[in-house]
């Protein structure tokens, strides 16, 4: 969209179907009771956003959908019944809105509520200049944390949750299958927690970047990964294997890398059922775990890790583009030419 914009409207990027992302006008409305209006600074694009744009979630989303959930910004206004937040506060959003009444919520697992509203998929997301969200979803950012780096808090929270879910302990060995953004973050968090980490990655550019961050890597096309891991672990196998690639071959091969009573954590979103070597699961008494989204403690830990400089944000952020180039950025990610692209939501907005 070009030209003038209507009064009381802002620009937003929306998935409109048929793999298209368009810049549209979104009405700027005051926050309702219990809501906070956030002036969005940066939004990170991720694999989930690709699933949305590819149409894989068309049965779930309402089009046009303003998507995006990895973000940073500042409080613009607060609705009634909101305490503890004032305009200018720097924030990110944990984009989960649960009902609090389903069996999962009542069991203390609100983050995987059976009727979960994942904000940015099931309801409008962050790719808009002014975004109204439930006050309970806000997570405070340090005043001195750069907002572009802070846009990575959400994927770091994913990694923290994955590592905590695995129960990985200091001194143990972990294999991360997939050297994309989440794979790198899991490897970084696991190392911070005291583990020895190796990353399996087929793409040479990504493998080089992973190695530049100090991790050992395996190219499974040229190296026998089973023999490599056995030598690395003294014949035992890895304590934990994180499957992050989403590839069928990786899922099938993950069980061969884990030690007796080792753990395999399924992190990637798999669009179709995958073959799993259940004989190996039985024979070695393996644990097979799913890891989905995060809890608030994961978000708070993620803010801490980003603020401390543990997360290599500069190495991960390939490019920052204006809102008008969101479709181009999606194409860059599809082609595998970028690690993490941020959208500068405020650039090009009406003054």
N, C-alpha and C positions, 0 to 999 in steps of 0.2 A: 504494500500500500504506500502511496506517495501523496503529497499535497497536504492540505490543511486537515486538522483533526477537530472533531466536534468538542464543544465546551463540556467539561466534566468527563471527558474520556481520556484514556491513556492507550498506548500501543501495547499489544501483546502478541506473542507467537503461539499459533494454534495448529494442531493437527486437524486437517479437514477431510481426511480420507485419501485413498489412492496414493499413499506415500508422500502426500503433499503437506508442507508446513507453510502457512501464510501469516503475514503480519496483519492483524485485525485491530479494530477498535474495541476496547473493553471499557464499560462504564465504571467510573470511580465512585463508589458509594461509601458512606461513612461506616465504620465498624459497628456491628450490632452488639447487644449486651453479651459480655463474655468473650468478645473478639478484640484483636489488636490489628491495626492496619500497619503493614510493613512496607517501607519503601525499599524495593528489592535492588540490590547492587549487582551481584553476579549470580549466575546460575550455571552449574556444571551439567554437561550432557553425558549420559551414561548408557549402558547396554539396555536398561529397562526402557529408556526413551526410544531407543532403536526398535524394540519390540512394539512399542505403541505406534510409531510411524510406519512400521512394516505391516501394520494391520493385524498383528498376532493377538491383540487385545480388543478387537472391534466388538466382540460380544459383551465386553465389559465397559467400554468407555462410551461417553456421550459426545458426539461430534457436533460442532467443532470443540475440541478440547485444548484449553490452555494447559500445557503440561509442564514438567520440570519440578524437581524436588530437592536437588542439591543446591543450596543457596546461602547467601549472606545478605544482610541489609541492616536497616535502622528502623526503629519504631517511629511511625509517622503520627499515629493517633491511637487512642485507647477508647474502647466502648465502656458502657456503664458496667458496674460490678467487676471491674478489673482493677486489681491492686498489684503494686510492685513493679509496674512498668511505666516509663514516662517517655515522651518523644525524645529521640536522640539516642536511646539505648541501642547498642549494637547487638544483633541477634542472629541466630540461625533458627531453623524450624525442624523439629522432629515430626515428619509428615504423617503421623499415625493418629487416627481418631477412632477410638473403639467404643462399643456400646456399654460395656461394664456389666452386662447382664447375662451373656452367653456362658456356656460351661467353661470355655477356655479362659475368659475373663475372671470368672468366679474362682478358678483354680490358680489365679495369679499370673496368667499368661496373656495379659492384655495385648501385647505386641502382635500376637497371632490370633486376635479376636476372630471368631467365626463369621462376623459381619463387619470386618474391618473396612474403614474408609481410608484407603491409602491416598493421601492428598497429593494431587498431581497426576493421578490415574483415575480414581473414582470420583474425584471432584477437582475443580480448577486448581492449577499449580502455580509455580513461581515465575513463569516467563511473562510477567506483566509488571508494570511500573509500581503499582500499588496493589497489595495483596492482603485480603482480610483472612485471618486464620484464628482458630481458637487460642485463647491466651495460654492454655495449658500446653500447647505444642512448642512454645518459645523456649529456647535455650540461650542463656546469656553468653556473650563473647567478651573476652578481655578488651579493654578500651584501646590497647596498643596493638592488637592483632589486625594485620592487614586484611581487608575484606575479600580480596581475591583469594588469598590463602585460606580464609575461613570458609569459602565455598566448598572446600574439600572435607569439611567436618563430617558431613553425612556419609560419604563412602568410607571414611576412616572408622566411623561408628559401625559400619557393616563389618569391617575387618576385625575390630575389637570384639564384636559379638561372635564372629566365627571362631576366633582363637579361644575366647572364653568357653564357648560351647564345646570345643574339642578337649578341654581340660589339659591342654599342653602344659608341661612343667619345665622349669628351668633345667637346662642340660640335655633335654630330649632333642631328637632329630625329627624335622618336619620336611615333607616334600610338598611343594605347591605346584600343581599342574595348571599352567597358564600364567603368562607373564604380562597380562594386561594391567589396567589400573588397579582393579581389585586384587589381583594376584600379587602385585608389587606391594600393596598396602598390607595384605595379610602377611607377606614375608617380613615386612618392616615391623609390624606389630609383634609377630612371633619372635623376631630377633630381640626386640625390646623386652619381651617377657623372658628372655634368657635361652631361647632355643637356637639350635644350629639348623640353618635352612638352606635347602636347595630348590631351585625353580626349574621346572620342565617347560620349555618353550620352543616352538618350531620356527618362529619368525626370527631371522638373524638380526634385524634392527632392534626388535624388542629384547632379544637375548643380550645384545651388546649393552643396551641401556640398563638391564637388570644387573649385568656384571659390573657396570660402572658404579653401581650402588653397593658393591661389595658382596654380592651373593654368588655362590657357585651355580652353574646352570648345566642343563642337559638338553641336547638336541636329540629327540627320540628317533629322528630319521637316520642319524649317523652313529648313534651310540646305543648300545644295549642298556636301556635304563634299569632293567632288573639287576643285571650284573653290576652296574655302577652303584646302585643303592646298596646292594649286598656288600660290596667292598667298603663302601663308606660307613656302613653300620656294623662291620665285623660279622656279616652273615645273618644279622637279626632281622633287618627290615626297618622301615621308618616307624617311629612311634605314632605319628599322625600324618595322613595324606589329605590335602585339601584339593578337591576337584573344582577348579574355577573356570576351566576352558569351555565347558558346554559341549565338547566333542564326544561322540559315541565311543570312539576308540579309547579316549582317555578314561571314560567311566569303566569300560571293560578291563583296562589295564591297571586301574588304581588298586585293585585288590592284590595284585602281584607285588606291590611295593611296600605293603604294610607288614609289620612284625606280627607274631602271634599275640593275640589280644590287642592288636593295634586298632586305631580309629581312622575311619574314612569320613570326612565331612563333605557333604554335597552342598556347594555354594552356588554354582551356576544355575541359571534358569534353563531347564531343558524343555523345549517346546513339544517334544514327543517322548513316549516311553523309551527307555534305554535297556540294553542287555547288561546284566550284572552277573559276575561269576559267583553264584551262590555256593558252589562247592568250596571255593576258597574261603568264603565267609564262614561256612560251617567248619572247615578243616582247621582254620587258625583262630576260630572264635573271635572274629572281627566285629567291631561295632560300626554300624553304618548310620550316620546321623545327618539329618537335614539342618540347615542353618538359614534362617530367614530374618531379614531386617535386623532389629536391634531393640534394646531396652534403654530407658533413660540413663542408667548408669554407664552404658556403652557410649552414649552421646557425650556425657560429661567427661569421660576418659578421653574421648576423641578430641574434644576442645583442648584438653590439657596437652595431649601429644602434639597437636598442631602448634599450639602456643609455645611449646618448649623447643620447637624446631626439629623434633624427632622425624617428622614426616617430610620427605624431600619434595615439597610443593613446587619449587621452581623446576625440578626435573620432570615432574608429572604434568604440569600445565604447558601444553604444546602451543596454545594460541588463545587469545582473547578476541572475540568478534562482537560487533554490534548486533542488536536484536534483528536487524534487517537481514543478517547473514546466517540466521539459524538453519535454514534449509541447506546452505552450503556446508555448514559445520556438520550437519548430519551426514552429508555425503563424504566428508573427510573421514569421519569415524567408520562409516560403512566400508570404505576402501582400506581401512587399517593404516592410514597415513598419520594418525594422531593418537596420543595417549589420552589426554584429557583436554577438552576444549571448554572454555568458559564463555558465556554470553554476558556482555556488558549491557544490562537491561536499560540503564538510564541513558546511554548514548543514543541520541536521535529522538528522545522524548520531547514533547512540547514543553516549553518553559512556563 
